[in-house]
Structure formats: C-alpha cells, structure tokens
C-alpha cells in the first residue's frame, strides 16, 4: 500500500492476515483495502471488493466480526466531514462491501473514537471521539445479531473525561472494555479506565 496514516487494521484469523482499510496518503483520503499474509514470508495483496465502498476516510473505527467473517467500519472523517455510517466488508470468498442500515437512534457522527467487539454480547461498542463540534465521552452499542440496532449505554460510576485519540480493547476474561490515554488536544493523559457492559 501507499505510505499512509490514520488508517484502520484488523486481524483476520481465518486467513491469518492483517486487513488494512483507508486512511490518508500523499494524495489525500483513500478507501482502498490491503491484506498482509502473516504465515511464511509476509506478502501484501490489494483487495478489490465488489459492491459500493465507503467514502474515502480516516480516523474511523473497525472491528473483526468473527461470527460473520467480516470487517465492520464505523464513522470517521471524509471530505464531507464526520460520519456515523456503518459498513461491512465480507472476507470469505469474494470480498464485498455492504452498507448497513441499523435501527434505533445512532450515535452522533464522529472520528478519533475507539471501538471494540463485545464477544459476550455479539455487539460493537463505541466510546468517545470528536463529533466535529466537541469531544465526547458517551458509550454506544450496535447489536450484530439479526437486524443491527443502535442503543446508548449508561454505565454506572463516573465517566472518563471527554477525549479522542485514545485506544481501547476488550478484556474477555473479565468481561470489560479497557480504555487508555487520549484526551483533548494538546492535553493528553495516561489514564486507564475500565467499563463493564450491561
């Protein structure tokens, strides 16, 4: 792939590869897809999915959806501004882009947020980011079984301060989301926060 930043990547365990989507290169925003095989000698391959792709964008959130063998992309920033759309890229057979149309009220459009796959509840969880107006510290869930549906989550306890550019993982052993760092430019923090989904 071209040299780039602000892109996204997931690990595809079925094909033992890293899949990279979008970001910014010397030409501007891109929406191309690349795969790096990890067994043997690593090798790059351009993926050319069928279907209509998402707009070229950076700072989106991505997860691997193991139950359906696909990559999900939420939000990000494109030439029109911040987005709150959801896209699925099937990874088995011939890759194909599909735009999802979840029910429920969606989160505000945003970028610089974090997303995890909550494997216990089969959902995508979004935290924080920037909506083009201000920084956020809200938590949202997108159910993945059946018809995808958005819902806002209201954790007990004190929420972290609003932030963007943080990182997050799922801790499946303890059934929690772990958030590190981020902040409001240029005041970044090295805090760790833990969220137990309901």
N, C-alpha and C positions, 0 to 999 in steps of 0.2 A: 504493500500500500504506500501511498504518498506519505511523507512526513506530516504528522498532524498532532493536534492537541484537542482536549475537551470532548473526546470520543467516548464510546462505551464498549465494554467487552464482557462476555460471559464464557463459562466453561461448558462445553457440550460433552457430557460424559459418555454418551452413546458412541460418538465418533472420536472421542479422545482428542478434542481440538479446542482452541480458543476461537471464538467468533467475534469480530470487531465490526462495529457499526458507526458510521457518521463521524462527526467532529468538524474541525476546521483545519484546512491545509493552506498552502500558499495561494490557492485560487479562491478561497473563501469557504463557505459552508458546503459540506458534502453529505451524501446519504448512501454511499457505497457500502458493500458488505464484503469482508475478507475472512478467510479461515486459515489458521496456523495449525497444522497437524503437530502433535506432541510426541508421538511414538517414533522411534527410529531417528532419522535425521529430520528435524522440523522443516516444514516446507509451507510456503504461502500459496493460497489459491484464491482467485477472485470468485465470489459467488454472485450469480446473476439471477435473482429470484424472478418468478413470474408475478403477475398482479401489479397493482399500482403501489409504489413505495411511499413511505412517509416523505414529507418535505425534508430537504437538507437541513440539518440542525446540529447543535452542540449542546452540551450540558444536560442531556436527557437522563432518564433513569431506566436501567434494564435489569431483567432477571431471566434466569432459565426456568421454564415451567416443565418439570420432569414428567408430570402426568400426561402431558400433551405433546412433548417433544418439540418445544418451540421457544423462541426468544420473545419476550414482551418488552415493548418500549413505551414509556410514559413521559409525556411532556417534553421539555427542552425549549430551546430558543431557536427560531428560524427568522427568515427575512421579514416576516410579518410581526414578530415579537414573541412573547411567551405562549406556550401551548399547553393544553391539558388533554390531548388526544391519546388514544391507546392503540398500538399496532402490534400485530403478531406476525412473526416470521417462522413458518414451519421449517423444521430442519431435517426431517426424514424425506427420502425420495427427492423429488424436485422441489426446492425451497420456493415458498410462495408468501407474498405479503398479503395480509388481510387487515382492514381497518375494523376495530371492534366498536360496538355501539352499546356500552353498558347502560343499564337502567340506574335510577337514583340520581341524586344531585352530585355532580363531580366536584373534586377539589378545584380551587382557583388555578388558572394556568400558572405554570412555574418552571423554573430551571434552577440548577445548582442544589437540587434536593437529593435525598437518599431514598432508595427503595430496597426492600428485601422480599424474599419469598418466604412466607409463613407456611412451612410444610405441614404443620399440625392441622391448620385450618384451611389449607388449599387456597391461599389468597396472596395478593401483592399488598404490601404495606408501604405507605409513603410518609416521610417525615420532613417537615421544614422546607427550606429553599427560599427563593425570591420570586415574587409574582409580577415583577415589572414595576411595582409601586413600592413595596416594602418587603422586609424579611418576615418569614413565617416560622411558627413552631407548632403547627397543627399536625394531626395524625389522621390518615385516611386508609381505608381498606377497600380493595377491589376483589370481591369473591370471584373465583375462577370456574367453579363447577356450574354446569348448566348455563343459563344466561348470566354473563358477568354483571355485577351490581356494585355500585359505589355506596359506602357508608362512612360517616365520620366517627372516629373513635374518641372517647373521652376518658383518658387514663386517670386513675386516682393519683394523688400526690401532687407535687409541684412539677410543672413542666419545665424543661430546659428553656433558657432564653432563646429568643428568635435567632435563627442562624442559617447560613448557607455554606457550601463548600466543605461540609462535614462528611464523614464516612460512617457506614452502618453495616452490621452483619446480623444474621440470625444465629442465635446460640440454641441449637435444637435440643441439647442435653438438658438445659434449664428452661426451655420454652420462653425465650425472651429476645428482644431486639436490643442490641448494644450500639450506642452512638458515640463517636469520638470526634472531638475537635470542631472545626468550623468557626463561625462567628459572623460578625458584621464587619465588612471591610472598613478599615485595616486592622480592627481589633479582633484577632483570633484567639482561641482558647485551647487548652489541652485537657478539658474536662471529659469524663466518661459518664454517660447516662445509660440506665437500663430501663426498659419498658416491657412489662408483662402484658401481652394482649389479652383481651377479654373475649 
